[in-house]
Amino acid sequence: MALNLALEQMNGWTWGKCCENATKVAVRTSVSIAKNADNVKRWYHSFRSTRRFASPIKQKHNLPPFLELNLAVCSALKTYACANLNMLSIEMMVEYLHNRVIPEMVKKEMNERNCNNLAGLDESICKQIILQCYGLTKLCPGTVYRWLRLLGLTMRHSTKDFMFMGMKNLIQSLTRKIL
C-alpha cells in the first residue's frame, strides 16, 4: 500500500507520509499487522536489502500450562510472595509449592477419584500424574524462578531482594530508615 501511495503521490509526499497514510488505510481495512509508519519503513528497508518479506512473529505472553489452568495457584503464589517479600527466596517458594500447593491439588484429585469410584492412588503417584498433566516431571528452583518472573516478581541481584511489579519493598526500606 505504501508503495502504491508513493507511486501515486511521487512528487507531493515524503516516504514517511506515504507510510503513515498506508497504515491508516490498513487500519480501515482491518489489517492489524501494521499500525506504525516506522515499522513499515523498517520492513521496506529490510525487504530492499534481502528481497524477502520478513513476517513479524507476535510473541505470546501466556503463562505456562500449570499456572494458566490453575488461577487459584497464581493468586496463592502472589499472595504468599507479597506476604513474605522481606525474606522471600526461590527455595522458600519451591518449599511452599511442595508443602502447600501440590498436596492440596493431590488431595483434590484423590477426592475426585473417590467420588467417581475410580481406583485409589498413592499420593506420590498422584503427584507425578498431576505434574505430568502439565508437562512437568518435577518442580525445580529454575522453573519456579521463571514462573515468578512471569507473574511480575523480579529479583534485584545487586541488593539480593525481590520487587513485585516494579514496586520497592516498603518493609525493607522502612526498616533501613529506622536502623
CORDARA-V115227 format. One record per residue. N is the residue number from 1. OMEGA is omega in degrees with one decimal (999 if undefined). Layout:
N/OMEGA  N/OMEGA
This chain:
1/-178.7  2/179.7  3/176.0  4/178.1  5/178.5  6/178.8  7/-179.6  8/-176.0  9/-169.7  10/-175.0  11/-173.7  12/-173.7  13/172.1  14/178.8  15/178.4  16/179.4  17/176.5  18/179.8  19/178.5  20/179.3  21/178.1  22/178.0  23/177.0  24/177.9  25/-179.6  26/178.9  27/179.3  28/-179.3  29/175.9  30/172.0  31/-171.6  32/-176.3  33/-177.5  34/178.0  35/-176.0  36/-177.4  37/179.4  38/176.3  39/179.4  40/178.0  41/-179.8  42/-179.9  43/-179.8  44/178.2  45/178.7  46/176.8  47/179.9  48/-176.5  49/-176.2  50/-176.5  51/175.7  52/174.7  53/175.5  54/179.6  55/-178.9  56/-180.0  57/177.6  58/179.7  59/176.4  60/175.5  61/-178.9  62/175.1  63/174.0  64/-174.8  65/-178.9  66/-178.7  67/-177.8  68/-178.3  69/178.6  70/-177.7  71/176.4  72/177.6  73/177.5  74/-177.7  75/177.7  76/178.5  77/179.5  78/-179.5  79/-180.0  80/180.0  81/-179.9  82/-179.3  83/-176.6  84/-173.3  85/-177.1  86/179.2  87/-174.2  88/173.3  89/179.0  90/179.6  91/178.7  92/179.0  93/176.5  94/178.5  95/177.8  96/178.7  97/-177.2  98/-174.6  99/-176.9  100/-170.0  101/-177.4  102/177.0  103/176.1  104/177.9  105/178.2  106/179.3  107/179.4  108/179.6  109/-179.9  110/176.8  111/177.6  112/178.7  113/178.8  114/179.4  115/-178.9  116/179.5  117/175.1  118/-179.6  119/178.9  120/-179.8  121/171.8  122/-177.1  123/-178.9  124/178.3  125/178.7  126/177.6  127/179.2  128/179.0  129/179.2  130/-179.8  131/-179.7  132/176.8  133/-178.7  134/177.2  135/-179.6  136/171.4  137/176.6  138/176.3  139/-179.7  140/-179.2  141/178.9  142/178.3  143/-179.4  144/177.7  145/178.3  146/177.4  147/-179.3  148/176.3  149/179.0  150/179.1  151/176.0  152/-179.0  153/-179.7  154/178.0  155/174.0  156/-174.8  157/-178.8  158/-179.0  159/178.5  160/173.9  161/-175.7  162/172.0  163/178.3  164/179.2  165/173.5  166/-178.7  167/177.5  168/176.4  169/-175.5  170/-179.1  171/-179.0  172/-178.6  173/178.7  174/-180.0  175/177.6  176/179.1  177/-179.2  178/-179.0  179/999
